[in-house]
Amino acid sequence: MITLTERAAGEVKRVKDEQKLDDDLFLRIGVAGGGCSGFSYTLGFDANYDAKKDSKHSFHGVDVVVDKKSALYLDGTTVDWYDSMGRCGFTFDNPNALRTCSCSCGG
């Protein structure tokens, strides 16, 4: 299972509020081919949930959905948010990854 920290959940809520997104949207987390370690992490808001293909959990008031294929690569991953010295972004602490990277917001 994947875990979303309280800081990351707070940032997701802030973005949803700032962009005036519907409350029924959830955060979809997944993996895609490419990236610095062979895969890249994907984050986005979604309204489509298929109980046969997805798993759904709630963390600090944020519903998170992961498709079952991505869940194989993300098992045990913690998604956090950092904001320090002009740089910010989501981090993925994935015990399955040989190398890691993050989704950042510049700096």
N, C-alpha and C positions, 0 to 999 in steps of 0.2 A: 504494500500500500504506500501511497505518497502522503506526505505531511506538508501542510501549509502553516507557516509560523504566524503568530499574532501580528507581527510587523508586516508580513507579506499580505495578510488578509486586510489589514488596515489600508494598505496602498491600493489593493483591488477595489475596496469600497470607495476610496477617494476618487479613483479614476471613474468608476461608475457614476458617482455623484456629479463630478466635474463635467462628464460628457452627457449627463442626463439620460443614462441608459435605463431600460426597463428593469425593474427589480427581479423579474423572473429569469433574467439571463444568468447563466452560471459561467464559471471560469473553466475552459477546456485546456488541459495540459496534455502534451503529447511529444512524440519524437518524430523526426523526419530525417531522411538520408542527407548526408553532408555535414558541414560544421567541422570544428577543429578536432573532434575525436571520432569522426565517422558518422555521428548523428548530431543533429541540432535539436534543441528544445523548442517547442512551440507553445505559445500562450495566446489565448484569445477568448472573447466572449461568444457564447453560443446559446441557442434556445432548443437545439435538437438533441434529444436524449433517447437512446435505444437501449433498453434494459438487457437485450441479448448481446450487444456489442460493447457496451460501456459499463464502467463502475462509477458510482456517485457517492461522495462523502461530503460532510460539512465540517469546516474548520473556522471557528471564531466568527460564525455568521455568514460565511462564504461557501456556497455550494461549488464543489470541484468535481469535474467529470474527466475521466481518463478512458480512452478506448482500450480494449483488452490487449491488443497487440502492443501498444505503447507501455502498458502496465508491466509487461515482462521486462522491459529495459529500465523502468522507473521504480521498481519495487524497492522500498527502503529509502527513497529519495526525499530529502527535505528541501522545500522551496522557501527561501527567505528573501527579505528586502534589505538592502543597505543604502545608506545615504550619507556619504562622508567626503569632506574636502572637495566639493564640486563634482563628485561622481556619484551616480546612483544606479540601481538596477536590481533585478531579481537574480538570485544565485541559486544554483542547484547543487546540493551536496548529495551526490549519487555514489553509493558504495560499489555499484556495478561498473562505473566508468574508470578507464585507465587514465584518461586525462580529462580535465574539466574546463569549462568556459562559462560565461554568464551572459545574460541579456541585459545590456546596460542602456542608460539614457544619456550618454555623452559626458563631456566634461572638459 
